[in-house]
Amino acid sequence: MSLMPYFIIWSVLAVVVIVLALMRRNVSEHEDDSIHLAGGEAAANEQAMIAKKLTAIDKWGNLLTIILVATGLVLAVLYGLQVWDETSRVGLK
């Protein structure tokens, strides 16, 4: 059983998680953490929109990171079992 297709899918998932992290960093650079007492509703609306984007990115980032770690552990166990099985048969040939 070849694990290469699963490793490729896992690598693509890892790239997606990294892209989400970079997107979050890029969006959060435009976030303003100060409180504006005057200055209108435009700044508040922009900050609310940025907060919604960050919430969506965080939700998907957290979910995909959990999936990435879980599938990575499963792949590592399967690889270890495959190596153990192949090395245990060396003396039997």
Stockholm file with secondary structure:
# STOCKHOLM 1.0

chainA/1-93         MSLMPYFIIWSVLAVVVIVLALMRRNVSEHEDDSIHLAGGEAAANEQAMIAKKLTAIDKWGNLLTIILVATGLVLAVLYGLQVWDETSRVGLK
#=GR chainA/1-93 SS CCCHHHHHHHHHHHHHHHHHHHHHHHHHTTCCCSCCSSSCHHHHHHHHHHHHHHHHHHHHHHHHHHHHHHHHHHHHHHHHHHHHHHHHTGGGC
#=GC SS_cons        CCCHHHHHHHHHHHHHHHHHHHHHHHHHTTCCCSCCSSSCHHHHHHHHHHHHHHHHHHHHHHHHHHHHHHHHHHHHHHHHHHHHHHHHTGGGC
//
